[in-house]
């Protein structure tokens, strides 16, 4: 999101549910939950959201998604 120019940029293109996104304090890494491989896991996109999607953590059973990090 470029607030000064009112520009939105899509960060994911996968046809899956991506939700509960949270940026690191420096704005360089975005963590989010996504259902892939049959279960919800936590993924990250680095380089201000322009990097490839990487699996950060496989979740099993009851879990919470990132709210701050």
C-alpha atoms as an extended CHARMM CRD file, in Angstrom:
* protein
*
        69  EXT
         1         1  UNK       CA              0.0000000000        0.0000000000        0.0000000000  PROA      1               0.0000000000
         2         2  UNK       CA              1.4290000000        3.3250000000       -1.0080000000  PROA      2               0.0000000000
         3         3  UNK       CA             -0.6390000000        5.6990000000        1.0830000000  PROA      3               0.0000000000
         4         4  UNK       CA              0.8460000000        8.8710000000       -0.3670000000  PROA      4               0.0000000000
         5         5  UNK       CA             -0.2400000000        7.8280000000       -3.8930000000  PROA      5               0.0000000000
         6         6  UNK       CA             -3.3180000000        5.7860000000       -2.8460000000  PROA      6               0.0000000000
         7         7  UNK       CA             -1.9620000000        2.7080000000       -4.6910000000  PROA      7               0.0000000000
         8         8  UNK       CA             -2.7770000000       -0.8850000000       -3.6990000000  PROA      8               0.0000000000
         9         9  UNK       CA             -0.5850000000       -3.7920000000       -4.8300000000  PROA      9               0.0000000000
        10        10  UNK       CA             -1.7040000000       -7.4220000000       -4.7920000000  PROA      10              0.0000000000
        11        11  UNK       CA              0.8970000000       -9.5700000000       -3.0310000000  PROA      11              0.0000000000
        12        12  UNK       CA             -0.5080000000      -13.0570000000       -3.6200000000  PROA      12              0.0000000000
        13        13  UNK       CA             -1.9350000000      -14.6170000000       -6.7630000000  PROA      13              0.0000000000
        14        14  UNK       CA             -2.6440000000      -18.1190000000       -5.5200000000  PROA      14              0.0000000000
        15        15  UNK       CA             -6.3060000000      -19.2010000000       -5.7420000000  PROA      15              0.0000000000
        16        16  UNK       CA             -6.2910000000      -19.9970000000       -2.0310000000  PROA      16              0.0000000000
        17        17  UNK       CA             -7.4950000000      -18.2550000000        1.0860000000  PROA      17              0.0000000000
        18        18  UNK       CA             -4.7400000000      -15.9970000000        2.4250000000  PROA      18              0.0000000000
        19        19  UNK       CA             -5.5610000000      -14.1720000000        5.6510000000  PROA      19              0.0000000000
        20        20  UNK       CA             -4.3920000000      -12.6630000000        8.9260000000  PROA      20              0.0000000000
        21        21  UNK       CA             -1.4150000000      -10.9120000000        7.3620000000  PROA      21              0.0000000000
        22        22  UNK       CA              1.0580000000       -9.0380000000        9.5380000000  PROA      22              0.0000000000
        23        23  UNK       CA              4.1760000000       -7.0500000000        8.6020000000  PROA      23              0.0000000000
        24        24  UNK       CA              7.4170000000       -7.0540000000       10.5720000000  PROA      24              0.0000000000
        25        25  UNK       CA              8.1430000000       -3.7040000000       12.1920000000  PROA      25              0.0000000000
        26        26  UNK       CA             10.6490000000       -2.7840000000        9.4860000000  PROA      26              0.0000000000
        27        27  UNK       CA              8.0740000000       -3.5330000000        6.7520000000  PROA      27              0.0000000000
        28        28  UNK       CA             10.3340000000       -6.0350000000        4.9960000000  PROA      28              0.0000000000
        29        29  UNK       CA              8.5830000000       -9.3520000000        5.7530000000  PROA      29              0.0000000000
        30        30  UNK       CA              4.8760000000      -10.1910000000        5.5680000000  PROA      30              0.0000000000
        31        31  UNK       CA              3.5980000000      -13.2520000000        7.4710000000  PROA      31              0.0000000000
        32        32  UNK       CA              0.1540000000      -14.6910000000        6.6990000000  PROA      32              0.0000000000
        33        33  UNK       CA             -1.9430000000      -17.8050000000        7.0940000000  PROA      33              0.0000000000
        34        34  UNK       CA             -2.9040000000      -19.8000000000        4.0150000000  PROA      34              0.0000000000
        35        35  UNK       CA             -4.5550000000      -23.1550000000        3.3640000000  PROA      35              0.0000000000
        36        36  UNK       CA             -2.2230000000      -25.1000000000        1.0930000000  PROA      36              0.0000000000
        37        37  UNK       CA             -1.3030000000      -28.7620000000        1.1290000000  PROA      37              0.0000000000
        38        38  UNK       CA             -4.6590000000      -29.4190000000        2.8440000000  PROA      38              0.0000000000
        39        39  UNK       CA             -3.9710000000      -27.4920000000        6.0520000000  PROA      39              0.0000000000
        40        40  UNK       CA             -3.4380000000      -23.9160000000        7.1890000000  PROA      40              0.0000000000
        41        41  UNK       CA              0.1970000000      -22.9690000000        7.6430000000  PROA      41              0.0000000000
        42        42  UNK       CA              2.1210000000      -19.7360000000        8.1040000000  PROA      42              0.0000000000
        43        43  UNK       CA              3.9340000000      -18.3390000000        5.0870000000  PROA      43              0.0000000000
        44        44  UNK       CA              6.1280000000      -15.2830000000        4.5510000000  PROA      44              0.0000000000
        45        45  UNK       CA              6.9490000000      -12.9430000000        1.7020000000  PROA      45              0.0000000000
        46        46  UNK       CA             10.2340000000      -11.0550000000        2.1050000000  PROA      46              0.0000000000
        47        47  UNK       CA             11.6500000000       -7.9290000000        0.4760000000  PROA      47              0.0000000000
        48        48  UNK       CA              8.6510000000       -5.7670000000        1.2790000000  PROA      48              0.0000000000
        49        49  UNK       CA              6.2480000000       -8.3500000000       -0.1290000000  PROA      49              0.0000000000
        50        50  UNK       CA              7.9490000000       -8.7020000000       -3.5150000000  PROA      50              0.0000000000
        51        51  UNK       CA              9.8630000000      -11.9100000000       -2.7530000000  PROA      51              0.0000000000
        52        52  UNK       CA              8.5960000000      -15.4400000000       -3.3490000000  PROA      52              0.0000000000
        53        53  UNK       CA              6.1380000000      -17.0310000000       -0.9160000000  PROA      53              0.0000000000
        54        54  UNK       CA              8.0030000000      -19.2480000000        1.5740000000  PROA      54              0.0000000000
        55        55  UNK       CA              6.6330000000      -21.7350000000        4.1030000000  PROA      55              0.0000000000
        56        56  UNK       CA              7.5860000000      -20.4920000000        7.5840000000  PROA      56              0.0000000000
        57        57  UNK       CA              5.7480000000      -22.9040000000        9.8840000000  PROA      57              0.0000000000
        58        58  UNK       CA              3.6200000000      -26.0260000000        9.4620000000  PROA      58              0.0000000000
        59        59  UNK       CA              0.6960000000      -25.9670000000       11.8800000000  PROA      59              0.0000000000
        60        60  UNK       CA             -0.9070000000      -29.0030000000       13.4630000000  PROA      60              0.0000000000
        61        61  UNK       CA             -3.9740000000      -29.1680000000       15.7110000000  PROA      61              0.0000000000
        62        62  UNK       CA             -5.1370000000      -26.0020000000       17.4690000000  PROA      62              0.0000000000
        63        63  UNK       CA             -3.1180000000      -22.9980000000       16.4620000000  PROA      63              0.0000000000
        64        64  UNK       CA             -3.0340000000      -19.2520000000       16.2880000000  PROA      64              0.0000000000
        65        65  UNK       CA             -1.9270000000      -17.0410000000       13.4540000000  PROA      65              0.0000000000
        66        66  UNK       CA              0.6380000000      -14.2410000000       13.7720000000  PROA      66              0.0000000000
        67        67  UNK       CA             -0.6040000000      -11.0320000000       15.3380000000  PROA      67              0.0000000000
        68        68  UNK       CA              2.7480000000       -9.3590000000       15.9980000000  PROA      68              0.0000000000
        69        69  UNK       CA              6.3750000000      -10.2200000000       15.4830000000  PROA      69              0.0000000000
